[in-house]
Amino acid sequence: MIRGYCCPPPARCRLVVANLLLGRSPLYALGEWALPFDPALLAISTTDVATLNDDRVGRALERLFDADRSSLLTELMLKVISEFAVDTSELHNDSTKGFGVRGLTRRGRPTTWREGHPGHHLGSQ
């Protein structure tokens, strides 16, 4: 547990994601939504569930918004790769290269295919 927090901000953000995936309750009802679940499954304590409210969750989301998301995502991906032994020998992320598809046949196959920079062909539309 993080000092000074009943329910640490990361746990609150995790609860928002779980809620979006499982229930889609509004933030003001997040504590009520979490009550039927075993707190251990949500990685929080019974006390944490009782202290959840929209103000606390909102502050946690603000901290996430203000965070260095590039470093956060890099750290997340490194942990995923390590934890699940992801083979990255053939993994390549080149977000500067894109492709375009224009039109589909009746069988769902593309009629044209273009490769290159994502915005390269925008002028020809």
LINWOHU-V278439 format. One record per residue. RES is the residue in one small letter. OMEGA is omega in whole degrees, -180 to 180 (NA if undefined). Layout:
res->RES omega->OMEGA
res->RES omega->OMEGA
This chain:
res->m omega->178
res->i omega->-178
res->r omega->176
res->g omega->-179
res->y omega->172
res->c omega->177
res->c omega->-174
res->p omega->-180
res->p omega->178
res->p omega->179
res->a omega->179
res->r omega->178
res->c omega->178
res->r omega->178
res->l omega->177
res->v omega->179
res->v omega->178
res->a omega->179
res->n omega->179
res->l omega->-179
res->l omega->-171
res->l omega->-170
res->g omega->-180
res->r omega->174
res->s omega->177
res->p omega->-178
res->l omega->-178
res->y omega->-180
res->a omega->-177
res->l omega->178
res->g omega->178
res->e omega->178
res->w omega->-175
res->a omega->-176
res->l omega->-177
res->p omega->-179
res->f omega->172
res->d omega->-178
res->p omega->179
res->a omega->178
res->l omega->179
res->l omega->180
res->a omega->176
res->i omega->178
res->s omega->177
res->t omega->177
res->t omega->180
res->d omega->180
res->v omega->-178
res->a omega->-177
res->t omega->-180
res->l omega->171
res->n omega->-174
res->d omega->178
res->d omega->-179
res->r omega->179
res->v omega->178
res->g omega->178
res->r omega->178
res->a omega->178
res->l omega->175
res->e omega->177
res->r omega->177
res->l omega->180
res->f omega->-178
res->d omega->-176
res->a omega->174
res->d omega->-173
res->r omega->178
res->s omega->178
res->s omega->179
res->l omega->180
res->l omega->177
res->t omega->179
res->e omega->178
res->l omega->-178
res->m omega->178
res->l omega->178
res->k omega->178
res->v omega->180
res->i omega->-180
res->s omega->-176
res->e omega->-175
res->f omega->178
res->a omega->-180
res->v omega->178
res->d omega->-178
res->t omega->-178
res->s omega->179
res->e omega->-179
res->l omega->179
res->h omega->178
res->n omega->177
res->d omega->-177
res->s omega->178
res->t omega->-179
res->k omega->-179
res->g omega->178
res->f omega->179
res->g omega->177
res->v omega->-179
res->r omega->178
res->g omega->178
res->l omega->175
res->t omega->178
res->r omega->179
res->r omega->178
res->g omega->-180
res->r omega->-179
res->p omega->178
res->t omega->174
res->t omega->-179
res->w omega->179
res->r omega->175
res->e omega->179
res->g omega->179
res->h omega->-175
res->p omega->-178
res->g omega->-174
res->h omega->-174
res->h omega->-176
res->l omega->-178
res->g omega->-176
res->s omega->-177
res->q omega->NA
